[in-house]
């Protein structure tokens, strides 16, 4: 695996391995919110670096993001973005309540992101951007599911200032980058630009508040490091690289 290190942030060091993805951005936001030192390590997924033995040793599901915390007696790898947020919250003592009732609410809404927002939004991106023609059913199904989920989030945020309750938490950090991505690439949200505000006003209010947080802005900027490297990796990838990335053609399982 070829990993490109970015500049360190702070003193204690955590490596975050990733590419341009909402799941990676939520981890860089969390690292910034918790003021934890980190450096970005790019994984060229189009070259198959996520399948190398070195990467599988830290991320058995061959997915990004994954972190390696060197601020311990022995380095610790943590894979899966939801697990990473919980680990960083417990490490820093921030953004995850210790009281059982409040903690349960935050974890429930974190699971909504992990189990529903990420998978459904991701499938819609795939079928609208990368799938061959003739997938109208898939596009309609995932468009409908994304709209349903946006409604779920809007109702929650109409009744609560934050997804997990009265306080900003890892549930908000997990969800915000996916709304950011949706609002920029889904045609029915990106055009007209105020579609989110007209259809889901409570969700839009919450989104705008988070967008003003300095740590969120710094986390997004860190994610741009991955985007710049991905553009180069994407432009040099051949058709076989995309087949391998999407598990299709001779790489289909």
Backbone as a ProteinNet text record, in pm:
[ID]
protein_1_A
[PRIMARY]
XXXXXXXXXXXXXXXXXXXXXXXXXXXXXXXXXXXXXXXXXXXXXXXXXXXXXXXXXXXXXXXXXXXXXXXXXXXXXXXXXXXXXXXXXXXXXXXXXXXXXXXXXXXXXXXXXXXXXXXXXXXXXXXXXXXXXXXXXXXXXXXXXXXXXXXXXXXXXXXXXXXXXXXXXXXXXXXXXXXXXXXXXXXXXXXXXXXXXXXXXXXXXXXXXXXXXXXXXXXXXXXXXXXXXXXXXXXXXXXXXXXXXXXXXXXXX
[TERTIARY]
85	0	88	59.9	131.5	47.2	93.8	19.4	98	32.5	97.8	62.5	160.1	135.3	115	16.1	-4.1	63.9	54.9	119.3	54.1	131.2	73.2	-6	-105.2	-185.6	-167.1	-110.7	-96.9	19.1	21.1	133.8	107	5.3	-26.5	-62.8	-27.1	-42.6	-137.2	-234.5	-325.6	-317	-293.9	-298.4	-440.4	-492.9	-621.9	-599.2	-636	-622.8	-757.1	-752.4	-880.1	-870.1	-985.6	-1003.9	-1111.4	-1151.8	-1257.3	-1391.4	-1447.1	-1570.4	-1632.5	-1766.3	-1829.5	-1787.8	-1764.4	-1724	-1587.3	-1500.3	-1368.7	-1380.7	-1463	-1478.9	-1535.4	-1624.9	-1678.2	-1569.7	-1469	-1359	-1265.6	-1235.5	-1150	-1219.8	-1352.6	-1426	-1414.1	-1432	-1423.2	-1285	-1182.3	-1045.8	-1026.2	-1080.6	-1069.5	-1151	-1272.9	-1356.6	-1290.7	-1220.1	-1157	-1014.7	-965.9	-830.5	-725.4	-742.7	-648.3	-553.3	-425.4	-327.7	-343	-332.6	-349.1	-276.8	-259.2	-207.8	-285.1	-302.8	-381.8	-292.8	-340.3	-269.7	-364.6	-330.7	-418.1	-407.2	-521.7	-527.8	-582.8	-503.8	-546.1	-631.3	-760.9	-850.9	-862.6	-834.3	-843	-723.6	-616.2	-500.6	-507.2	-613.5	-631.4	-553.2	-508.8	-428.5	-506.8	-640.5	-721.8	-723.9	-670.7	-668.1	-531.6	-435.8	-302.4	-301.1	-211.7	-203.2	-178.8	-99	-71.3	-198.3	-282.9	-405.6	-506.4	-519.1	-614.4	-578.8	-453.4	-412.1	-473.1	-505.4	-565.7	-713.3	-758.6	-899.5	-944.9	-987.8	-1021	-1131.4	-1218.2	-1326.3	-1282.9	-1153.3	-1089.1	-1162.1	-1202	-1271.8	-1197	-1216.5	-1173.9	-1298.9	-1283.1	-1159.5	-1117.9	-991.1	-939.4	-835.2	-827.6	-725.7	-628.4	-508.3	-410.7	-367.1	-397.3	-365.4	-228.5	-131.4	4.1	23.7	-78	-69.4	-107.8	-43.1	-69.9	60.1	57.3	176.2	208.2	103.8	120	17.7	53.8	-41.8	-168.5	-282.1	-410.9	-481.5	-522.2	-600.5	-748.8	-827.5	-973.2	-1035.3	-1112.6	-1180	-1328.9	-1396.2	-1540	-1566.5	-1624.6	-1634.6	-1714.6	-1824.4	-1901.1	-1820.8	-1747.4	-1662.6	-1551.1	-1498.8	-1393.4	-1446.2	-1566.9	-1623.5	-1642.4	-1690.8	-1708.1	-1572.4	-1473.9	-1340	-1282.3	-1292.7	-1236.6	-1313.2	-1444.7	-1523.3	-1479.7	-1458.7	-1416.5	-1272.3	-1188.5	-1049	-1039.7	-1123.4	-1116.9	-1212.2	-1310.5	-1411.1	-1508.2	-1531.2	-1616.7	-1718.2	-1832.5	-1932.3	-2004.3	-1994.8	-2073.2	-2104.7	-2231	-2264.6	-2232.5	-2206	-2181.6	-2310.6	-2411.1	-2536.9	-2610.1	-2664	-2720.5	-2829.2	-2923.4	-3034.6	-2986	-2906.3	-2854.4	-2759.5	-2677.3	-2584	-2659.9	-2767	-2846.6	-2905.7	-2955.4	-3014.7	-2910.7	-2791.4	-2684.9	-2647.6	-2633.1	-2593.9	-2703.6	-2829.6	-2938	-2930.1	-2907.1	-2901.8	-2771.1	-2666.4	-2544.3	-2571.6	-2647.6	-2679.6	-2770.7	-2856.1	-2937.8	-2846.3	-2742.6	-2649.7	-2576.3	-2522.8	-2441.1	-2523.9	-2646.2	-2728.1	-2817.6	-2853.7	-2949.9	-2894.8	-2850.6	-2806.2	-2691.2	-2584.2	-2468.3	-2497.1	-2552.9	-2578.4	-2676.2	-2786.7	-2885.8	-2836.8	-2773.5	-2719	-2608.4	-2525.2	-2416.6	-2466.2	-2571.9	-2628	-2686.5	-2750.1	-2805.2	-2693.2	-2582.4	-2467.8	-2419	-2408.6	-2358.4	-2448.2	-2577.8	-2667.6	-2693.4	-2671.3	-2689.1	-2560.8	-2444.6	-2317.2	-2237.1	-2245	-2150.8	-2214	-2340.7	-2403.3	-2432.8	-2432.3	-2468.3	-2615.8	-2654.6	-2794.6	-2884.7	-3011.4	-3107.4	-3130.1	-3099.1	-3117.6	-3222	-3328.8	-3430.5	-3494	-3519.2	-3579.9	-3489.7	-3359.7	-3265.5	-3260	-3254.2	-3248.5	-3374.2	-3490.2	-3615.5	-3623.5	-3581.1	-3586.4	-3500.1	-3375.9	-3286.4	-3317.4	-3369.2	-3414.7	-3528.4	-3622.5	-3733.4	-3687.5	-3591.4	-3541.7	-3464.1	-3386.2	-3314.6	-3412.9	-3516.9	-3618.7	-3686	-3714.5	-3775.8	-3684.5	-3555.8	-3460.3	-3444.9	-3443.4	-3437.1	-3557	-3671.7	-3791	-3777.9	-3720	-3696.3	-3605.9	-3497.2	-3404.2	-3470.7	-3549.8	-3615.4	-3713.7	-3790	-3883.8	-3809.4	-3700.6	-3622.2	-3569.9	-3516.4	-3456.8	-3561.3	-3685.4	-3793.3	-3834.4	-3800	-3837.1	-3718.2	-3595.7	-3475.4	-3370.4	-3293.3	-3192.5	-3080.9	-3052.9	-2947.5	-3000.9	-2939.8	-2990.8	-2994.7	-2892.4	-2886.6	-2958	-3015.5	-3084.7	-3049.2	-3020.8	-2998.2	-2858.4	-2765.3	-2626.6	-2570.6	-2482.2	-2407	-2328	-2324.9	-2262.6	-2209.1	-2156.3	-2105.6	-2216.1	-2340.8	-2450.4	-2459.4	-2440.4	-2442	-2320.4	-2204.5	-2081.9	-2091.9	-2150.7	-2162.2	-2252.9	-2357.4	-2461.4	-2433.3	-2376.1	-2360.5	-2287.6	-2174.5	-2106.6	-2190.5	-2280.6	-2366	-2471.5	-2523	-2617.3	-2543.8	-2423.4	-2341.1	-2320.8	-2287.4	-2266.4	-2396	-2504.5	-2633.5	-2674.4	-2657.6	-2700.5	-2616.5	-2499.5	-2412.6	-2423.1	-2468.6	-2463.8	-2598.7	-2698.5	-2828.1	-2901.9	-2939.9	-2999.8	-3120.6	-3203.6	-3326	-3299.5	-3175.4	-3137.9	-3046.3	-2964	-2868	-2930.7	-3039.2	-3102.7	-3254.6	-3324.2	-3271.4	-3191.9	-3104.9	-3015.6	-3085	-3208.4	-3278.5	-3375.3	-3361.9	-3455.3	-3454.5	-3337.2	-3328.4	-3405.8	-3391.2	-3456.4	-3608.8	-3654	-3798.3	-3865.7	-3801.2	-3864.3	-3836.7	-3717	-3677.8	-3615	-3696	-3641.8	-3565.3	-3610.3	-3539.1	-3401.6	-3396.3	-3269	-3175.8	-3228.6	-3147	-3093.6	-3178.4	-3132.7	-3015.8	-3031.1	-2924.1	-2798.2	-2814.4	-2699.6	-2622.4	-2692.9	-2627.9	-2553.6	-2610.5	-2544.9	-2412.9	-2414.5	-2291.6	-2187.6	-2232.4	-2139.2	-2059.6	-2111.3	-2042.9	-1941.8	-1940.8	-1846.6	-1704.2	-1610.1	-1472.2	-1410.9	-1438	-1380.3	-1438.3	-1566.1	-1626.9	-1560.1	-1537.6	-1472.4	-1330.7	-1259	-1123.4	-1127	-1224.9	-1236.5	-1267.2	-1352.7	-1382.6	-1257.6	-1182.4	-1058.6	-960.1	-951.6	-863.8	-910.8	-1042.4	-1095.8	-1059.4	-1039.3	-1001.5	-864.6	-778.2	-649.7	-670.9	-765.5	-795	-854.9	-941.4	-1005.2	-901.8	-804.1	-700.6	-624.4	-592.1	-518.3	-608.1	-736.1	-828	-846.9	-847.8	-863	-751	-629.1	-516	-529.3	-568.2	-583.4	-694.3	-804.6	-919.3	-881.5	-808	-774	-678.2	-601.4	-505.5	-558.9	-680.3	-737.2	-789.3	-770.4	-820.6	-951.2	-1020.9	-1148.1	-1136.2	-1025	-1008.9	-1004.5	-943.5	-937.3	-1077.1	-1165.9	-1302.5	-1379.2	-1354.3	-1417.7	-1375.4	-1249.2	-1199.5	-1260.3	-1268.8	-1322.8	-1470.1	-1547.7	-1690.9	-1725.7	-1625.8	-1648.5	-1735.2	-1699.3	-1776.9	-1682.1	-1740.3	-1658.6	-1591.4	-1464.8	-1393.5	-1372.8	-1399.9	-1385.2	-1518.2	-1623.3	-1753.6	-1746.2	-1817.6	-1818.4	-1957.5
-119.7	0	123.9	213.4	339.2	444.4	493.3	592.1	721.6	831	960.4	1039	1075.3	1144	1292.6	1346.1	1489	1550.2	1679.5	1744.6	1706.7	1689.6	1653.3	1768.1	1735	1833.3	1805.2	1897.4	1876.5	1785.8	1737.1	1658.6	1509.2	1458.8	1316.2	1280.5	1160	1130.5	1014.8	1040.1	939.6	946.9	834.3	827.5	794.7	869.7	836.5	801.1	680.1	629.6	647.6	709.3	733.3	776.1	813.6	871.8	978.3	1042.7	1143.5	1073.1	1082.8	1012.4	1080	1085.7	1138.8	1062.7	932.4	855.3	896.5	940.1	988.8	1128.3	1213.2	1349.6	1351.7	1258.2	1261.2	1230.1	1153.1	1124.8	1244.9	1312.5	1430.8	1540.9	1553.9	1650.5	1612.3	1485.3	1440.3	1466.9	1439.8	1465.1	1613.8	1698.8	1843.2	1886.7	1834.7	1870.6	1830.7	1719.4	1669.5	1720.2	1800.2	1855.8	1746.2	1638.3	1527.8	1539.6	1517.6	1528.1	1415	1447.3	1343.2	1382.1	1284.1	1309	1221.4	1274.8	1206.5	1113.9	990	890.9	847.6	882.8	852.2	706.6	644.6	508.2	514.6	470.7	472.8	348.9	363.3	249.1	206.3	297.4	261.6	176.3	182.9	96.8	-31.2	-45.4	-167	-172.2	-57.2	-57.8	-108.8	-100.4	-148	-299.9	-368.9	-515.7	-573.3	-488.5	-537.9	-598.7	-692.3	-750.5	-646	-543	-439.6	-366	-335.2	-262.8	-354.1	-476.2	-569.2	-598.5	-582.2	-604.1	-500.2	-381.4	-277.9	-256.2	-303.2	-288.2	-415.1	-517.2	-647.4	-642.9	-541.8	-528.5	-449.3	-424.9	-349.9	-218.6	-146.4	-20.1	92.3	213.6	333.7	402.5	478.1	510.9	404.2	412.7	337.5	427.3	421.6	500.1	406.6	457	389.7	490.4	459.6	548.3	510.1	598.7	575	630.1	694.7	756.3	654.5	538	428.2	350.4	256	172.6	94.9	47	-19.8	40.2	65	123.9	39.4	108.8	41.8	85.9	-10.3	18.6	6.5	102.3	99.4	123.1	27.3	36.9	61.7	98.9	128.8	264.4	354.6	494.2	513.6	438.9	452	410.1	299.3	253.2	352.6	414.8	514.9	633.4	680.8	794.1	759.8	640.9	599.8	593.3	534.7	523.4	661.5	754.4	887.8	964.5	943.4	1007.8	959.6	829.8	774.8	812.6	820.6	860.3	1004.3	1092.1	1234.2	1274.4	1187.1	1223	1327.9	1330.2	1434.1	1374.6	1442.4	1419.6	1286.2	1217.1	1096.4	1093.3	1115.7	1125.4	996.7	1011.8	894.6	845.1	933	892.8	796.5	686.2	581.7	628.4	709.7	750	837.9	939.5	1028.8	956.4	868.4	791.4	701.6	639.5	553.3	630.6	751.5	832.1	865.8	905.5	938	815.8	702.4	581.3	534.5	553.8	517.1	596.9	728	811.2	793.1	754.8	714.8	591.3	495.2	374.5	403.8	505.5	545.4	586.9	662	702	581.1	497.5	385	283.8	256.7	151.5	200.1	329.5	378.8	491.4	599.2	714.7	676.1	621.9	588.2	487.2	370.1	270	315.6	378.7	418.4	534	633.3	743.6	692.1	602.5	548.4	469.7	390.8	316	410	517.4	611.9	677.8	714	769.3	669.9	543.4	442.4	430.4	418.3	393.3	517	636.2	756.5	798.9	755.4	802	694.3	569.7	469.5	347.6	322.9	202.4	221.1	113.2	123.6	157.3	193.7	228	107.8	138	30.5	-2.7	93	70.2	164.8	187.9	281.9	237.9	107.7	61.3	91.6	62.6	86.6	234.7	319.5	463.4	511.4	464.9	505.2	454.2	329.2	273.2	351.1	378.2	446.3	594.8	656.4	795.2	805.3	711.2	710.6	686.3	597.3	568.3	686.4	754.4	873.1	981.8	1001.4	1101	1063	933.9	890	920	890.8	913.1	1061.8	1144.6	1289.3	1334.5	1275.7	1308.1	1264.1	1146.9	1098.5	1195.8	1237.9	1331.1	1465.6	1512.4	1641.7	1639	1530.8	1521.7	1520.5	1447.4	1443.3	1582.4	1651.7	1782.7	1892	1861.7	1953.4	1943.6	1829.8	1807.6	1819.2	1818.4	1818.3	1905.1	1983.2	2070	1991.6	1872.2	1788.1	1646.6	1567.8	1433	1349.1	1361.7	1280.5	1339.9	1458.7	1521.6	1668	1708.7	1850.9	1898.8	1807.7	1847.3	1791.6	1866.2	1824.2	1697.6	1601.1	1472.7	1404.4	1285	1206.8	1169.3	1168.4	1140.9	1250.1	1374.4	1485.9	1481.8	1454.7	1448.6	1339.3	1225.5	1114	1147.9	1224.4	1246.7	1365.7	1470.9	1596.4	1579.8	1507.6	1497.8	1431.1	1340.8	1276.1	1372.2	1460.8	1561.6	1659.9	1694.4	1783.1	1722.8	1595.3	1528.8	1522.5	1485.3	1474.1	1607.3	1714.9	1846.1	1896.3	1835	1880.8	1795.9	1670.3	1584.4	1529	1520.9	1470.3	1582.2	1562	1671	1734.9	1655.5	1709.7	1784.9	1781.5	1863.9	1978.6	1954	2055.4	2161.8	2129.1	2222.2	2211.4	2308.5	2438.3	2428.3	2525.4	2515.4	2523.4	2571.9	2583.3	2467.5	2358.4	2246.7	2186.9	2172	2115.5	2201.2	2332.3	2423.1	2424.4	2408	2410.5	2282.4	2168	2040.3	1991.1	2020.8	1970.4	2084.5	2180.6	2303.1	2279.8	2187.7	2163	2101.6	2011.6	1951.5	2058	2147.9	2254.2	2348.2	2381.8	2468.4	2404.1	2277.7	2201.9	2197.9	2172.7	2165.6	2296.9	2407.6	2539.2	2568.9	2530.7	2554.8	2477.7	2352.3	2273.1	2328.7	2375.4	2425.9	2545.9	2614.5	2731.6	2695.7	2572.3	2534.1	2532.8	2599.6	2602.5	2464	2372.5	2238.4	2163.1	2185.9	2123.7	2176.7	2305.9	2364.8	2311.1	2295.9	2240.7	2094.4	2019.2	1879.4	1862.4	1948.8	1946.3	1979.7	2079.6	2117	2001.2	1926.6	1809.6	1704.8	1689.4	1595.3	1632.3	1762.4	1806	1752.4	1723.2	1661.9	1529	1450.8	1322.9	1342.7	1442.1	1466.9	1499.3	1581.6	1618	1494.9	1406.5	1285.4	1188.2	1183.9	1095.5	1137.7	1266.8	1313.7	1260.5	1263	1209.3	1058.4	988.5	842.7	804.4	879.4	852.1	869.3	974.3	1003.3	900.5	833.9	735.5	592.7	573.7	439.2	391.5	262	203.6	127.9	76.4	6.5	-109.9	-181.3	-293.4	-244.7	-127.8	-73.2	-44.9	6.3	33.2	-97.4	-198.6	-328.7	-385.6	-373.1	-423	-343.8	-211.9	-126.6	-157.6	-183.9	-208.4	-357.4	-444.1	-589.2	-639.3	-600.9	-643.3	-701.9	-752	-816.8	-941	-958.3	-1076.1	-1071.5	-954.3	-942.8	-965.6	-994	-1018.4	-1141.8	-1134.9	-1245.8	-1306.2
0	0	0	-88	-92.7	-23.2	88	164.7	166.5	134.3	129.9	254.4	331.5	457.9	435	501.5	501.4	621.8	639.3	752.4	883.1	989.4	1118.8	1179.1	1257.8	1331.1	1479.3	1552.9	1696.2	1730.1	1853.3	1902.6	1893.9	1964.1	1957.1	1813.8	1772.3	1630.5	1603.2	1519.4	1466.7	1314.8	1251	1105.6	1063.2	965.8	906.7	760.9	725.9	589.8	519.5	400	335.3	191.7	138.7	6.1	22.2	-87.7	-76.5	-58.5	60.1	95.7	217.1	223.4	344.4	469.9	458	574.9	625.2	535.4	575.8	635.7	573.9	623	764.9	795.6	932.6	1034.4	997	1089.1	1100.1	987.9	998.9	1079	1064.5	1147.2	1293.9	1325.1	1464	1522.1	1445.6	1492.8	1521.2	1435.7	1458.5	1579.7	1593.2	1708.3	1840.1	1838.8	1961.5	1978.3	1884.6	1890.1	1904.8	1829.4	1830.9	1712.2	1736.3	1629	1529.4	1401.2	1299.2	1171.9	1085.4	951.5	853.8	733.8	630.9	549.1	530.6	450.4	337.5	216.3	103.6	62.2	35.2	-16.2	-158.8	-254.1	-394.9	-420.9	-403	-418.5	-564	-657.9	-799.2	-841.7	-763.5	-788.7	-705.6	-626.6	-548.2	-419	-368.6	-246.2	-125.1	-132.6	-20.8	-11.3	-111.6	-110.5	-72.5	-45.2	-12.8	127.3	153.7	289	396.1	364.9	464.9	505.7	405.5	439.1	507.3	461	521.5	667.1	702.3	841.3	934.9	881.8	966.5	935.8	818.8	780.6	710.8	786.1	727.1	622	627.7	530.5	407.7	395.4	285.7	251	355.7	335.9	406.5	355.3	426.3	480.2	591.5	660.4	760.4	799.5	912.2	978.1	1108.9	1178.8	1247.5	1267.8	1352.2	1457	1582.1	1694.6	1749	1732.3	1781.5	1921.9	1974.6	2107.5	2214.7	2208.6	2300.7	2321.1	2414.1	2433.7	2306.5	2238.2	2108.5	2013.5	1887.3	1792.3	1782	1770.4	1760.5	1633.8	1551.2	1431.5	1463.7	1414.8	1430.8	1294.1	1247.8	1118.4	1139.1	1030.6	1026	1091.6	1015.1	1057.4	1185.9	1202.5	1326	1447.1	1434.6	1544.9	1572.8	1467.3	1485.8	1565.8	1533.3	1607.1	1754.3	1782.6	1922.6	1992.4	1925.6	1985	2016	1920.6	1941.8	2049.8	2056.3	2161.4	2299	2310.5	2439.4	2472	2370.5	2391.6	2442.8	2383.4	2416.5	2528.1	2558.6	2658.1	2607.9	2477.1	2418.6	2323	2311.8	2205.9	2212.8	2327.1	2352.2	2501.1	2537.6	2680.5	2755.1	2883.3	2968.1	3034	3049.1	3110.2	3016.2	3067.7	2981.3	2885.9	2933.2	2846.8	2732.2	2764.7	2661.5	2567	2623.3	2540.6	2443.2	2490.5	2405	2287.9	2314.2	2206.4	2100.4	2144.4	2048.7	1966	2030.7	1958.5	1862.7	1901.9	1810.7	1680	1691.9	1571.7	1496.3	1566.5	1496.2	1411.2	1465.4	1391.2	1271.3	1283.3	1168.3	1053.6	1085.3	979.9	923.4	1010.7	967	887.5	932.3	871.4	758.5	758.3	659.8	573.5	635.6	557.1	464.5	519.8	437.6	328.4	361.6	257.3	149.7	189.1	88.9	2.6	64	-13.8	-106.4	-55.7	-136	-255.2	-236.9	-348.9	-454.2	-409.3	-505.6	-586.1	-518.7	-591.1	-695.8	-658.2	-751.2	-874.3	-851.9	-964.8	-1050.1	-994.2	-1075.5	-1144.6	-1092	-1148.6	-1220.1	-1174.9	-1223.4	-1288.7	-1264.5	-1320.7	-1468.6	-1545.7	-1688.1	-1703.5	-1823.7	-1851.8	-1826.6	-1797.3	-1774.7	-1629.8	-1541.3	-1397.7	-1340.2	-1415.5	-1369.5	-1238.3	-1223.6	-1099.1	-980.7	-994.6	-884.9	-850.2	-951.3	-926.7	-855.1	-899.1	-835	-691.9	-672.5	-537.6	-439.8	-478	-384.9	-373.3	-479.1	-466.8	-365.4	-374	-278.6	-136.9	-120.3	14.4	71.7	-11.8	35.5	76.7	-1.6	36.2	168.4	186.2	311.1	430	414.5	522.9	553	449.5	473.1	554.8	529	607.7	752.3	775.7	911.7	987	922.9	986.9	1012.8	917.7	933.6	1050.3	1062.4	1174.9	1308.2	1314.1	1437.7	1472.2	1373.3	1399.5	1415.3	1380.3	1412.8	1557.8	1621	1760.8	1855	1801.7	1883.5	1816.1	1892.6	1828.5	1759.9	1812.6	1756.3	1741.4	1658.8	1633.9	1760.9	1843.5	1964.5	2083.9	2069.3	2181.8	2195.6	2318.3	2346.1	2309.9	2288.8	2266.8	2135.9	2076.9	1959.5	1993	1899	1930.7	1804.9	1824.5	1711.8	1613.2	1656.5	1563.4	1457.4	1498.6	1404.6	1312.9	1370.4	1290.9	1185.5	1221.2	1127.1	1009.9	1035	934.9	844.8	898.7	824.4	690.6	682.6	552	443.8	482.1	382.8	328.9	413.3	365.1	274.6	310.7	226.6	87.9	82.6	-45.3	-125.3	-58.5	-127.9	-189.1	-113.7	-160.4	-276.7	-297.6	-405.5	-531.8	-520.1	-639.1	-683.6	-595.8	-640.4	-713	-838.1	-917.2	-850	-786	-727.5	-596.5	-546.6	-432.3	-473.5	-575.3	-617.7	-707	-772.8	-865.6	-852.6	-794.5	-752.1	-621.6	-596.5	-481	-345.9	-340.8	-212.9	-189.5	-266.8	-254.9	-115.2	-56.3	78.4	178	168.5	263.4	245.6	124.4	101.1	146.9	125.6	155.6	297.5	350.3	482	561.5	605.7	667.2	796.9	880.7	1006.5	979.5	882.6	843.5	786.8	706	647.4	755.4	854.2	964.7	1036.9	1072.1	1139.3	1053.6	925	834.6	834.5	826.6	822.2	951.5	1065	1193.5	1200.4	1159.1	1162	1066.2	951.1	851	900.7	1002.8	1057.7	1166.8	1210.1	1315.7	1258.9	1325.8	1275.1	1258	1351.6	1340.3	1221.2	1192.6	1074.6	948.9	942.7	826.3	810.1	920.8	911.6	869.6	918.1	880.1	732.7	679.4	536.3	456.4	501.8	431.8	429.7	539.3	542.4	441.6	429.3	332.7	190.3	165.8	31.9	-8.1	90.2	57.7	-14	35.7	-27.5	-167	-181.6	-310.4	-417.5	-383.9	-480.4	-526.5	-434.7	-470.9	-547.5	-511.9	-583.2	-728.4	-753.3	-891.1	-979	-925.3	-999.9	-1017.3	-909.9	-916.9	-1013.7	-1011.3	-1097.8	-1245.1	-1275.3	-1414.4	-1473.1	-1388.4	-1437.8	-1432	-1380.2	-1368.2	-1502.9	-1531.8	-1654.9	-1625.7	-1730.1	-1707.2	-1610	-1613.2	-1520.7	-1376.2	-1354.1	-1218.8	-1165.3	-1251.2	-1207.4	-1184.1	-1267.3	-1244.7	-1110	-1077.7	-949.5	-833.8	-850.4	-744.7	-717.9	-825.4	-810.8	-803.9	-799.7	-792	-907.4	-1028.1	-1143.8	-1247.9	-1360	-1461.4	-1405.2	-1431	-1380.9	-1229.5	-1168.8	-1022.9	-949.4	-1024.1	-961.5	-873	-760.8	-666.2	-661.5
[MASK]
+++++++++++++++++++++++++++++++++++++++++++++++++++++++++++++++++++++++++++++++++++++++++++++++++++++++++++++++++++++++++++++++++++++++++++++++++++++++++++++++++++++++++++++++++++++++++++++++++++++++++++++++++++++++++++++++++++++++++++++++++++++++++++++

